[in-house]
C-alpha cells in the first residue's frame, strides 16, 4: 500500500556488484482517484452554461463595461478608464471533460521572524515543514534590505515546499480530512476570497501544525514552531470555477450571513 522498494544490481568494471534502492509508487492517491473518476465529470456538468444564456451574459457584460467607461450621464468619457475597460480578460473556455478545472500546485510557505535574530531558528521551521509535507523544503532568502526590520539582502527568512502530483493530493487530503475538522475556530474561507484567477490562500497559526498526524508524536522535539500558509494554484480562469473545484475537495467556504434587523417593543 505504501509503495514497493525495488533493488537493482549492476556489475561494475572491477567486478564488484553495486546495489541501489529506489522508491517506486505502486498506488494512486485517494483524492486523485476521486477527482479523475467522479469530481471532474461533476465539475463539467455544474459549469455548463447554455449558449443562449452565455450570449445574454456577454451582452450584459459589454453594456456594463461601456457604462463604466463612459461614466455618469452628462460627463465626458474618461480616456484612462476607457483604456482599462478595453483590456481583455482571459475568457473561460467551454466546460468539457478535458479542460475541467484541476489543481496544479500546492505551495506550503513558512515565514520565521525569529530568523532575523538567529538564522538557526529557521532550522526548526524547516524540519517541521518537511515533516508535514514529506518533501525537502527550499530556503527563501531576502531579496532586498529592510532597515526597520534589521533585514539584509541574502538573509534566510522563510522556507517553502511546492507540491505536485500524488504528494499534492495526499497533503490536501490530510488537511481537509484530519486537520481542519480538529480546529475549534475555523469556519472556512470567505466567498470573496481568491486572487480573481481561481487561486486561493489559507493562513494558519502555529497551533495548527501540531494537528498533522506526522507531528503529533514529535511536536515537543521542535523548539520553535511558527504558522504557515497554504497556496492553492488551480487551472481555473475565474474565482467561481476555482471555488467550485476546492469545494469538491471539501475545503469549506463561509457564506455571509445577514444581520437581523433590531426590533423594538413598546
C-alpha positions as CSV (number, residue, x, y, z in Angstrom):
1,X,0.0,0.0,0.0
2,X,2.8,2.4,0.9
3,X,4.8,1.6,-2.2
4,X,7.4,-1.0,-3.0
5,X,11.1,-0.8,-2.8
6,X,12.9,-2.4,-5.8
7,X,16.6,-3.4,-5.7
8,X,18.7,-3.1,-8.8
9,X,22.1,-4.9,-9.1
10,X,24.8,-3.8,-11.5
11,X,28.3,-5.2,-12.1
12,X,31.0,-2.5,-12.2
13,X,34.2,-2.6,-14.2
14,X,36.0,-4.1,-11.2
15,X,33.6,-7.0,-11.0
16,X,32.0,-5.9,-7.7
17,X,28.2,-5.7,-7.6
18,X,26.7,-2.3,-6.7
19,X,23.3,-2.2,-5.1
20,X,20.9,0.7,-5.3
21,X,17.4,1.1,-4.0
22,X,14.7,3.4,-5.3
23,X,11.2,4.1,-4.1
24,X,8.6,3.2,-6.6
25,X,4.9,4.2,-6.1
26,X,2.6,1.4,-6.7
27,X,-0.6,3.2,-5.8
28,X,-2.5,6.4,-6.6
29,X,-3.7,9.0,-4.1
30,X,-7.3,8.5,-2.9
31,X,-8.1,12.2,-3.6
32,X,-6.6,11.9,-7.1
33,X,-8.7,8.9,-7.9
34,X,-11.8,10.8,-6.6
35,X,-11.0,13.7,-8.9
36,X,-10.4,11.7,-12.1
37,X,-13.3,9.3,-11.5
38,X,-16.0,11.5,-10.0
39,X,-15.3,15.2,-9.4
40,X,-14.1,16.0,-12.9
41,X,-17.4,14.9,-14.5
42,X,-19.4,16.7,-11.9
43,X,-17.5,20.0,-12.5
44,X,-18.2,19.7,-16.2
45,X,-21.9,19.4,-15.6
46,X,-22.1,22.1,-12.9
47,X,-20.1,24.5,-15.1
48,X,-22.2,24.1,-18.2
49,X,-24.0,27.2,-19.4
50,X,-26.5,27.0,-22.3
51,X,-25.4,29.0,-25.4
52,X,-28.4,31.3,-25.1
53,X,-27.7,32.2,-21.5
54,X,-24.0,32.7,-22.3
55,X,-24.9,35.1,-25.1
56,X,-27.1,37.2,-22.8
57,X,-24.3,37.3,-20.2
58,X,-21.8,38.5,-22.8
59,X,-24.2,41.3,-24.0
60,X,-24.8,42.4,-20.3
61,X,-21.0,42.4,-19.7
62,X,-20.3,44.6,-22.7
63,X,-23.1,47.0,-21.7
64,X,-21.7,47.2,-18.1
65,X,-18.2,47.9,-19.4
66,X,-19.4,50.7,-21.7
67,X,-21.4,52.2,-18.9
68,X,-18.4,52.1,-16.5
69,X,-16.1,53.6,-19.2
70,X,-18.4,56.5,-20.1
71,X,-19.1,57.5,-16.5
72,X,-22.3,59.2,-15.3
73,X,-24.6,60.7,-17.8
74,X,-23.7,64.2,-18.9
75,X,-19.9,63.8,-18.2
76,X,-17.3,63.2,-20.9
77,X,-15.7,59.7,-21.0
78,X,-12.5,59.2,-19.1
79,X,-9.8,58.0,-21.5
80,X,-7.8,56.3,-18.8
81,X,-10.9,54.4,-17.5
82,X,-11.9,53.6,-21.1
83,X,-8.5,52.1,-21.8
84,X,-8.7,49.9,-18.6
85,X,-12.1,48.7,-19.5
86,X,-10.9,47.7,-23.0
87,X,-8.2,45.4,-21.6
88,X,-9.4,42.0,-22.5
89,X,-9.6,39.5,-19.7
90,X,-9.0,35.8,-20.1
91,X,-12.1,34.1,-21.3
92,X,-13.3,30.9,-19.6
93,X,-13.3,28.0,-22.0
94,X,-16.3,25.8,-22.7
95,X,-16.6,23.2,-19.9
96,X,-15.6,19.7,-21.1
97,X,-14.1,16.7,-19.5
98,X,-10.7,17.6,-20.9
99,X,-10.5,21.3,-19.7
100,X,-12.3,20.9,-16.4
101,X,-10.5,23.0,-13.6
102,X,-8.0,21.0,-11.7
103,X,-5.4,21.5,-9.0
104,X,-2.0,22.3,-10.5
105,X,0.2,23.1,-7.5
106,X,0.1,23.5,-3.7
107,X,2.7,25.7,-2.0
108,X,3.2,25.5,1.7
109,X,5.1,28.5,3.0
110,X,6.6,29.3,6.5
111,X,8.0,32.6,7.5
112,X,10.2,32.7,10.6
113,X,10.6,36.2,12.1
114,X,12.9,34.8,14.7
115,X,15.4,34.0,12.0
116,X,16.3,37.7,11.8
117,X,18.0,37.4,15.2
118,X,19.5,34.0,14.7
119,X,19.4,32.1,11.4
120,X,19.5,28.7,13.3
121,X,15.8,29.3,14.4
122,X,14.8,28.7,10.8
123,X,16.0,25.1,11.1
124,X,13.1,24.1,13.3
125,X,10.5,25.6,10.9
126,X,12.3,23.9,8.0
127,X,12.2,20.5,9.6
128,X,8.5,20.9,10.6
129,X,7.7,21.8,7.0
130,X,9.4,18.8,5.7
131,X,7.7,16.6,8.2
132,X,4.1,17.6,7.3
133,X,4.7,17.6,3.5
134,X,7.2,14.7,3.1
135,X,9.3,16.7,0.7
136,X,12.6,18.6,1.0
137,X,11.9,22.3,1.7
138,X,13.5,25.2,-0.1
139,X,15.1,28.1,1.9
140,X,14.0,31.6,0.8
141,X,16.4,34.5,1.3
142,X,15.6,38.2,1.4
143,X,15.9,39.9,-1.9
144,X,16.1,43.5,-0.5
145,X,17.3,45.3,2.6
146,X,14.9,46.4,5.3
147,X,16.3,48.9,7.8
148,X,13.2,48.9,10.0
149,X,13.3,45.1,10.3
150,X,17.1,44.9,10.5
151,X,17.0,42.8,7.4
152,X,19.9,42.5,5.0
153,X,19.8,41.1,1.5
154,X,20.6,37.4,1.3
155,X,19.4,36.6,4.9
156,X,17.4,33.3,5.2
157,X,13.9,34.3,6.4
158,X,11.5,31.7,5.2
159,X,11.0,28.2,3.7
160,X,8.6,26.7,1.2
161,X,7.6,23.5,-0.5
162,X,6.0,23.1,-3.9
163,X,3.8,20.0,-4.1
164,X,2.6,18.4,-7.3
165,X,1.2,15.1,-8.3
166,X,0.3,12.5,-5.7
167,X,2.1,14.3,-2.9
168,X,-0.1,17.3,-3.5
169,X,-3.3,15.3,-3.3
170,X,-2.1,13.5,-0.2
171,X,-1.4,16.8,1.6
172,X,-4.8,18.3,0.6
173,X,-6.4,15.1,1.8
174,X,-4.7,15.3,5.2
175,X,-5.6,19.0,5.5
176,X,-9.3,18.7,4.8
177,X,-10.0,15.3,6.4
178,X,-7.7,15.4,9.5
179,X,-6.6,18.9,10.3
180,X,-9.5,21.2,9.6
181,X,-12.1,19.1,11.5
182,X,-10.0,19.3,14.6
183,X,-9.7,23.1,14.6
184,X,-12.1,24.7,17.0
185,X,-12.3,28.2,15.5
186,X,-12.3,27.8,11.7
187,X,-15.5,28.3,9.7
188,X,-13.9,28.4,6.2
189,X,-12.8,30.9,3.5
190,X,-14.9,33.9,2.7
191,X,-16.9,33.7,-0.6
192,X,-15.0,36.7,-1.9
193,X,-11.6,35.1,-1.2
194,X,-9.2,34.5,-4.1
195,X,-7.0,36.5,-6.5
196,X,-9.6,36.7,-9.3
197,X,-8.0,33.8,-11.3
198,X,-9.1,30.8,-9.3
199,X,-6.2,30.7,-6.8
200,X,-6.7,30.7,-3.0
201,X,-4.5,31.1,0.0
202,X,-5.2,30.0,3.6
203,X,-3.2,31.0,6.6
204,X,-2.9,29.0,9.9
205,X,-1.3,29.8,13.2
206,X,1.4,27.8,15.0
207,X,-1.1,25.6,16.9
208,X,-2.4,24.0,13.7
209,X,0.8,22.5,12.6
210,X,0.6,20.1,15.6
211,X,-2.6,18.7,14.3
212,X,-0.9,16.8,11.5
213,X,-0.6,13.1,12.2
214,X,3.2,13.3,11.5
215,X,3.7,16.0,14.1
216,X,1.6,14.6,17.0
217,X,4.3,12.3,18.4
218,X,7.3,14.6,17.7
219,X,5.8,18.0,18.4
220,X,7.7,18.5,21.6
221,X,11.0,17.9,19.8
222,X,10.7,21.2,17.9
223,X,11.9,24.2,20.0
224,X,10.2,26.7,17.7
225,X,7.0,26.3,15.7
226,X,5.5,29.1,13.6
227,X,2.4,29.5,11.5
228,X,2.2,28.6,7.8
229,X,0.4,29.5,4.6
230,X,-1.1,27.2,2.0
231,X,-1.5,28.4,-1.5
232,X,-3.7,26.5,-3.9
233,X,-3.0,27.1,-7.6
234,X,-5.7,25.9,-9.9
235,X,-6.2,25.9,-13.7
236,X,-9.5,27.9,-13.3
237,X,-9.7,31.3,-15.0
238,X,-12.1,32.9,-12.5
239,X,-12.8,32.5,-8.8
240,X,-16.2,30.8,-9.2
241,X,-14.7,27.9,-11.1
242,X,-11.8,27.6,-8.6
243,X,-14.2,27.8,-5.7
244,X,-16.3,25.1,-7.2
245,X,-13.2,22.9,-7.5
246,X,-12.0,23.5,-4.0
247,X,-15.5,22.9,-2.6
248,X,-15.4,19.5,-4.3
249,X,-12.2,18.8,-2.2
250,X,-14.2,19.6,1.0
251,X,-12.5,22.9,1.6
252,X,-15.1,24.9,3.4
253,X,-16.3,28.4,2.3
254,X,-18.1,30.8,4.6
255,X,-21.4,32.3,3.5
256,X,-22.0,35.9,4.6
257,X,-24.9,36.0,7.0
258,X,-27.2,38.9,7.1
259,X,-27.6,40.5,10.4
260,X,-31.2,40.5,11.6
261,X,-32.8,43.9,12.0
262,X,-33.3,45.2,15.5
263,X,-36.8,45.0,16.8
264,X,-38.2,47.4,19.3
265,X,-41.1,46.6,21.6
266,X,-43.2,49.2,23.3
